[in-house]
Amino acid sequence: MSKILLHNCCGPCTTYVLKDLREAGHEVTGFFYNPNIRPVAEYERRLLTMEHFATAVGFKVIYEPVRQNTEPGRCANCYSERLRRTALKAKELGFDAFTTTLLISPYQQHDLLADLGHRIGLETGVQFFYRDFRSGFRESQRLAREMKLYRQKYCGCGIDLLADQAAKEKGAVHA
């Protein structure tokens, strides 16, 4: 059994990942750090959802304050910022490894996440725990619906929000 610090992007994605890691015998603590989420009201809604989920399932989560005016940039910069902060927190607190719930989403750049996680793990001296959680994506959505968790429609960044708004104006559906 290893102690894993799990970066949480949101409550819905955490549902399956936490279940999977716990069933595999890992001791898991959450880490909610997401400076990418825009606007502030969206960030607060996701934070409250994470707190609700954590309380409901008895999951300890560390909430890292963020400066909302921080713009991490495109995906690679955003992933790096969140994974690096998670790895450093894992090292500070004596965890064996770190990972992220972002690995469950079929909409994220999975290979980039895995590559960055491994590189950051080597740089910080904390193992990146890699697992492709995408097979549990539908179950995470089902669990989130059952728990009546808020399920957002975009990753959180301003760039994705603008793309989502543009798609709605054109009548397209954003997955």
Secondary structure, 3 states (H helix, E strand, C coil): CCEEEEECCCHHHHHHHHHHHHHCCCEEEEEECCCCCCCHHHHHHHHHHHHHHHHHHCCCEEECCCCCCCCCCCHHHHHHHHHHHHHHHHHHHCCCEEEEHHHHCCCCCHHHHHHHHHHHHHHHCCEECCCCCHHHHHHHHHHHHHCCCCCCCCCCCHHHHHHHHHHHHCCCCCC
